[in-house]
Amino acid sequence: MAKVSEIITDIRIELDDSDSSRFETDIPILSMVKKALRRVENICIRKGLDFAKSHEDLTLLSGDYTVALPSDFKRDIGLFCNRSEIKKVPVDYFEKCSSGSIWIINGTNIQFKTAATSDTVYSFWYYPELSFSSYTVVSATTTNMPWADRLNDIIVEYASMRLKNIDEYDISMEEKFLAEMQEQILETYGPLTAVTQEMGGYSEI
């Protein structure tokens, strides 16, 4: 696994700044790496890339209606039990129903319409929210890059282009860099990702 410090070194090579003559410290470079990571994370979620997904088994205790979401939860994909999908529904539909195997997200919890009659394990697929607050200059030599290094080269290229353009920055160049980064991600990983099929709607209860 590559360290954040290695990514910073690669960016300095791209910038022809190995002697730190343009960027005296790693702070602005690290800031751009973190910006690239946040944008890559959102692209992965919007495009449904498999390697960005996560899974956790959640146990709803007997008599309970709610179970806590994973601490790193960002966006739900699906909830399953006994090989069947449990339908997530809009809040207004949830409130109008008197019973049913349905759920909503309520704050930091998954809330079910019907209390569990016994301890029940649900398989929850979701996109985690990656925290980059721990990515500091001091910790760069010990902090691993995310996604098993799949996107390191793309992040280096994006951050380098942004830093090269930092003196004459304009919005049109940012849009170009972002579009190119998304295109590279999808060209590399899009064909490996199953196309998401829309599920049928829920029926009235």
C-alpha positions as CSV (number, residue, x, y, z in Angstrom):
1,M,0.0,0.0,0.0
2,A,1.4,3.4,-1.0
3,K,1.8,6.0,1.6
4,V,0.5,9.6,1.2
5,S,4.1,10.8,1.3
6,E,4.9,8.7,-1.8
7,I,2.0,10.4,-3.6
8,I,3.4,13.8,-2.6
9,T,6.8,12.8,-3.9
10,D,5.3,11.7,-7.2
11,I,3.5,15.0,-7.5
12,R,6.7,16.9,-6.9
13,I,8.3,14.9,-9.7
14,E,5.4,15.9,-12.0
15,L,5.9,19.5,-11.0
16,D,9.7,19.4,-11.5
17,D,9.9,20.5,-7.9
18,S,12.0,17.8,-6.2
19,D,14.1,20.5,-4.7
20,S,11.0,22.2,-3.1
21,S,11.8,25.5,-4.9
22,R,8.2,26.2,-5.8
23,F,6.4,24.6,-2.9
24,E,8.6,24.9,0.2
25,T,6.4,22.7,2.3
26,D,4.1,19.7,1.6
27,I,1.1,21.5,3.0
28,P,-0.4,22.9,-0.3
29,I,0.4,19.6,-2.1
30,L,-1.3,17.6,0.6
31,S,-4.3,19.9,0.5
32,M,-4.7,19.3,-3.3
33,V,-4.3,15.5,-2.7
34,K,-7.2,15.6,-0.2
35,K,-9.3,17.6,-2.6
36,A,-8.7,15.0,-5.3
37,L,-9.6,12.2,-2.9
38,R,-12.9,13.8,-2.0
39,R,-13.8,14.3,-5.6
40,V,-12.7,10.8,-6.6
41,E,-14.8,9.4,-3.7
42,N,-17.9,11.2,-5.0
43,I,-17.3,10.0,-8.6
44,C,-17.0,6.4,-7.3
45,I,-20.3,6.7,-5.5
46,R,-22.2,8.4,-8.4
47,K,-20.9,5.8,-10.9
48,G,-21.5,2.8,-8.6
49,L,-18.0,1.5,-8.7
50,D,-17.7,-1.8,-6.9
51,F,-14.4,-1.3,-5.1
52,A,-15.8,1.8,-3.3
53,K,-18.7,-0.3,-1.7
54,S,-18.7,-1.7,1.8
55,H,-20.7,-4.2,3.8
56,E,-21.6,-4.8,7.4
57,D,-24.0,-7.2,9.1
58,L,-26.4,-5.3,11.4
59,T,-28.4,-7.1,14.2
60,L,-31.8,-5.8,15.0
61,L,-32.6,-7.0,18.5
62,S,-35.9,-8.6,19.4
63,G,-38.5,-5.9,20.2
64,D,-36.5,-3.1,18.6
65,Y,-37.5,-0.9,15.6
66,T,-34.1,0.6,15.0
67,V,-30.5,-0.4,14.5
68,A,-27.5,1.9,14.2
69,L,-25.9,2.6,10.8
70,P,-22.2,1.9,10.4
71,S,-20.1,4.7,11.9
72,D,-18.6,5.4,8.4
73,F,-21.9,5.4,6.6
74,K,-22.3,7.9,3.7
75,R,-24.9,6.4,1.3
76,D,-27.0,3.3,1.3
77,I,-27.0,0.7,-1.5
78,G,-29.3,-2.1,-0.2
79,L,-30.5,-4.0,2.9
80,F,-31.0,-7.8,2.7
81,C,-32.3,-10.5,5.0
82,N,-32.5,-14.2,4.2
83,R,-31.4,-13.5,0.6
84,S,-34.3,-11.1,0.0
85,E,-34.1,-7.3,-0.3
86,I,-35.9,-5.2,2.3
87,K,-37.4,-2.2,0.6
88,K,-36.4,1.3,1.5
89,V,-39.3,3.7,1.1
90,P,-39.9,7.4,1.2
91,V,-40.8,8.9,4.6
92,D,-44.4,9.8,3.6
93,Y,-45.1,6.2,2.5
94,F,-43.5,4.9,5.7
95,E,-45.7,7.1,7.8
96,K,-48.9,6.0,6.0
97,C,-48.3,2.3,6.4
98,S,-49.4,0.5,9.5
99,S,-47.1,-2.5,8.9
100,G,-44.8,-4.1,6.4
101,S,-41.2,-5.1,5.8
102,I,-39.9,-1.7,4.9
103,W,-37.3,0.8,6.3
104,I,-36.1,4.3,6.2
105,I,-33.0,6.1,7.4
106,N,-33.8,8.1,10.6
107,G,-30.7,10.2,11.6
108,T,-27.9,7.7,12.4
109,N,-30.3,4.7,12.4
110,I,-32.1,2.4,10.1
111,Q,-35.7,2.4,11.3
112,F,-38.1,-0.5,10.5
113,K,-41.9,-0.2,10.4
114,T,-42.3,-3.4,12.4
115,A,-40.4,-4.4,15.5
116,A,-38.3,-7.6,15.3
117,T,-39.9,-10.7,16.9
118,S,-36.4,-12.1,17.4
119,D,-32.8,-11.0,17.0
120,T,-32.5,-10.6,13.2
121,V,-29.3,-10.1,11.2
122,Y,-29.4,-7.9,8.1
123,S,-26.8,-7.6,5.4
124,F,-26.3,-3.9,4.7
125,W,-24.4,-2.7,1.7
126,Y,-23.4,1.0,1.6
127,Y,-20.8,3.5,0.5
128,P,-18.5,4.5,3.4
129,E,-17.5,8.1,4.0
130,L,-13.8,8.2,4.0
131,S,-12.2,10.6,6.5
132,F,-9.2,12.5,5.3
133,S,-8.7,14.6,8.4
134,S,-5.9,12.2,9.6
135,Y,-4.0,13.0,6.4
136,T,-1.4,15.4,7.7
137,V,2.2,16.3,6.8
138,V,3.3,14.6,10.0
139,S,1.3,11.4,9.4
140,A,2.0,11.2,5.6
141,T,4.7,8.7,5.9
142,T,2.5,6.2,7.8
143,T,-1.0,6.9,6.3
144,N,-2.0,4.5,3.5
145,M,-3.8,5.7,0.3
146,P,-7.4,4.4,0.0
147,W,-8.9,2.0,-2.5
148,A,-6.0,-0.4,-2.5
149,D,-3.9,2.0,-4.6
150,R,-6.2,1.6,-7.6
151,L,-6.6,5.4,-8.2
152,N,-3.2,6.7,-7.1
153,D,-1.9,7.6,-10.6
154,I,-5.1,9.4,-11.4
155,I,-5.0,11.3,-8.2
156,V,-1.3,12.3,-8.8
157,E,-2.2,13.5,-12.3
158,Y,-5.2,15.5,-11.2
159,A,-3.4,17.1,-8.3
160,S,-0.4,17.9,-10.4
161,M,-2.5,19.6,-13.1
162,R,-4.3,21.7,-10.4
163,L,-1.1,22.7,-8.8
164,K,0.5,23.6,-12.2
165,N,-2.5,25.8,-12.9
166,I,-2.8,27.3,-9.4
167,D,-1.3,30.7,-10.4
168,E,-3.7,31.3,-13.3
169,Y,-6.6,29.3,-11.9
170,D,-10.0,29.6,-13.6
171,I,-13.2,27.6,-13.4
172,S,-13.0,26.3,-16.9
173,M,-9.7,24.6,-16.3
174,E,-11.1,23.0,-13.1
175,E,-14.0,21.6,-15.0
176,K,-11.7,20.2,-17.6
177,F,-9.4,18.5,-15.0
178,L,-12.4,17.1,-13.2
179,A,-14.0,15.7,-16.4
180,E,-10.7,14.2,-17.4
181,M,-10.3,12.5,-14.0
182,Q,-13.8,11.1,-14.2
183,E,-13.2,9.8,-17.7
184,Q,-10.0,8.0,-16.6
185,I,-11.7,6.4,-13.7
186,L,-14.6,5.1,-15.8
187,E,-12.3,3.9,-18.6
188,T,-10.3,1.9,-16.2
189,Y,-12.9,0.5,-13.8
190,G,-16.3,1.2,-15.4
191,P,-16.3,-2.0,-17.6
192,L,-15.5,-4.1,-14.5
193,T,-18.6,-2.8,-12.6
194,A,-22.0,-4.4,-13.1
195,V,-24.6,-2.1,-14.4
196,T,-27.1,-1.2,-11.7
197,Q,-30.6,-2.3,-12.5
198,E,-33.5,-0.3,-11.2
199,M,-35.6,-2.4,-8.8
200,G,-39.4,-2.5,-9.2
201,G,-41.4,-0.2,-7.1
202,Y,-43.1,-1.2,-3.9
203,S,-46.7,-2.1,-3.8
204,E,-49.4,-0.5,-1.6
205,I,-50.0,-2.3,1.7
